[in-house]
Amino acid sequence: MTATALRPDIRSGIDAIAWTRSLLKAMLDNTPDEHFYRAPCPGGNHAAWVAGHIAYSEDGIRVALGGGKPVLDASYEDLFNMGKPCRDGAQGYPTRQELMDALATAREATVAWFSNMDEAEAAKTVEGGLAMLSKTHGGMIHAYAGHEAFHAGQVSMARRAAGLPALF
């Protein structure tokens, strides 16, 4: 399936994840190094954790739904899976550049999977815990957008807590 022949719901989903990525990327790019690995409050997520979590989640959900093999290092699961604590400081975390590369790599795999999704795959029912995000494989792209927007809001609040100006 070529990009021009994409189903309208998949095309709108790809547009949505591109927009939410632009928000997140602006937040991450404009978070100074001294705040990138600093949680805004006890139990809060710093920008680095959010970047790793978004990359890991995108990769992990795609793999869980049968959309190919993981593209990220297995260490991302131990660091960034839902429920894994965010720790202050850069020690033990990937570098800022590695996190940005992971976001790009996971996104490339995501867009490729959805772009090549046929009607039967798009209509497949999501089973198990992921069903809370979407009823179908094709609908999952919209869940990706919502998930990323939610976490971009966390980075925005962490920036504000650090005294940095609002970006949007």
C-alpha positions in Angstrom: 0.0 0.0 0.0 1.5 3.4 -1.0 1.2 6.5 1.1 -1.3 8.0 -1.3 -3.5 4.9 -1.0 -3.7 4.9 2.8 -7.1 4.4 4.5 -8.4 7.7 5.6 -8.4 6.7 9.3 -4.8 5.6 9.1 -3.8 8.8 7.2 -5.5 10.9 9.9 -3.8 8.8 12.6 -0.4 9.3 11.0 -1.1 13.0 10.9 -2.2 13.0 14.6 1.0 11.2 15.7 3.1 13.6 13.7 1.4 16.6 15.4 1.8 15.1 18.9 5.4 14.3 18.1 6.0 18.0 17.1 4.7 19.1 20.5 6.7 16.6 22.4 9.9 17.3 20.4 9.5 21.0 21.0 9.2 20.4 24.7 12.2 18.1 24.8 14.4 20.3 22.6 13.6 23.3 24.7 14.3 21.6 28.1 17.8 22.6 29.2 20.2 19.8 30.1 20.1 20.7 33.8 16.3 19.9 33.8 16.2 17.0 31.3 16.9 14.4 34.0 15.3 16.2 36.9 11.8 15.1 38.1 9.5 18.1 38.9 8.3 16.5 42.1 8.4 13.2 44.0 6.8 10.6 41.8 6.9 12.9 38.7 8.4 12.1 35.4 11.4 14.0 33.9 11.7 14.7 30.2 14.2 11.9 29.7 11.9 9.3 31.2 9.0 10.5 29.1 11.1 10.3 25.9 12.1 6.8 26.7 8.6 5.7 27.8 7.0 7.0 24.6 9.7 5.3 22.4 9.4 2.0 24.4 5.6 2.1 24.4 5.3 2.7 20.7 7.7 -0.2 20.0 6.2 -2.5 22.6 2.6 -2.1 21.5 3.5 -2.6 17.8 5.4 -5.8 18.7 2.6 -7.0 21.0 0.1 -6.6 18.2 2.2 -8.6 15.7 3.7 -5.6 13.9 7.2 -6.9 13.7 10.3 -7.3 15.9 11.5 -4.7 18.5 13.6 -1.9 17.2 14.8 -0.7 20.6 17.3 -2.2 23.0 15.7 -4.6 25.6 17.0 -2.3 28.4 14.2 0.2 27.5 11.6 -2.2 29.0 13.4 -2.2 32.4 13.8 1.6 32.4 10.6 2.9 30.8 7.8 0.4 31.0 4.6 1.6 32.6 5.0 1.6 36.4 8.8 1.8 36.3 9.9 4.6 38.6 11.5 7.7 37.2 14.8 8.4 39.0 16.5 11.8 39.2 19.8 12.1 37.4 21.2 10.8 34.1 23.0 7.8 35.6 21.6 4.6 34.2 19.6 6.3 31.5 20.4 6.6 27.8 21.9 9.9 26.7 19.6 12.7 25.4 20.7 11.9 21.8 20.1 8.2 22.3 16.6 8.9 23.6 15.9 11.2 20.6 17.2 8.5 18.3 15.0 5.9 20.0 11.9 8.1 19.5 12.7 8.5 15.8 13.5 4.7 15.3 10.3 3.6 17.0 8.2 6.2 15.1 9.7 5.0 11.8 8.7 1.4 12.6 5.2 2.6 13.7 4.5 4.5 10.5 5.8 1.7 8.4 3.5 -0.8 10.2 0.4 1.3 9.9 1.2 2.4 6.3 1.3 -1.2 5.2 -1.7 -2.3 7.2 -4.4 -4.0 5.1 -8.2 -4.0 5.9 -8.0 -7.4 7.7 -5.2 -6.3 9.9 -6.8 -2.9 10.7 -10.0 -4.7 11.7 -8.3 -7.2 14.0 -9.6 -7.0 17.6 -7.1 -6.0 20.2 -7.0 -8.5 23.0 -5.8 -8.3 26.6 -4.7 -5.2 28.5 -4.1 -3.2 25.3 -7.8 -3.4 24.5 -8.3 -0.4 26.9 -6.4 1.7 24.3 -8.3 0.6 21.2 -10.7 -2.0 20.1 -8.9 -2.6 16.7 -5.3 -2.7 15.5 -6.1 0.2 13.0 -7.5 2.3 15.8 -4.4 1.9 17.9 -2.6 4.7 16.0 -5.1 7.2 17.6 -4.2 5.8 21.0 -0.6 6.4 20.3 -1.4 10.1 19.6 -3.4 10.4 22.9 -0.7 8.7 24.9 2.0 11.0 23.5 -0.1 14.1 24.1 -0.7 13.1 27.7 3.0 12.7 28.4 3.9 15.9 26.4 1.7 17.6 29.0 3.9 16.1 31.8 7.0 17.5 30.2 5.2 20.9 29.9 4.4 20.9 33.6 7.9 19.8 34.5 9.3 22.7 32.5 6.9 25.1 34.2 7.8 23.7 37.7 11.5 24.4 36.8 10.5 28.0 36.1 10.8 27.7 32.3 8.4 29.5 30.0 5.4 27.9 28.4 6.0 27.0 24.8 2.4 26.8 23.7 
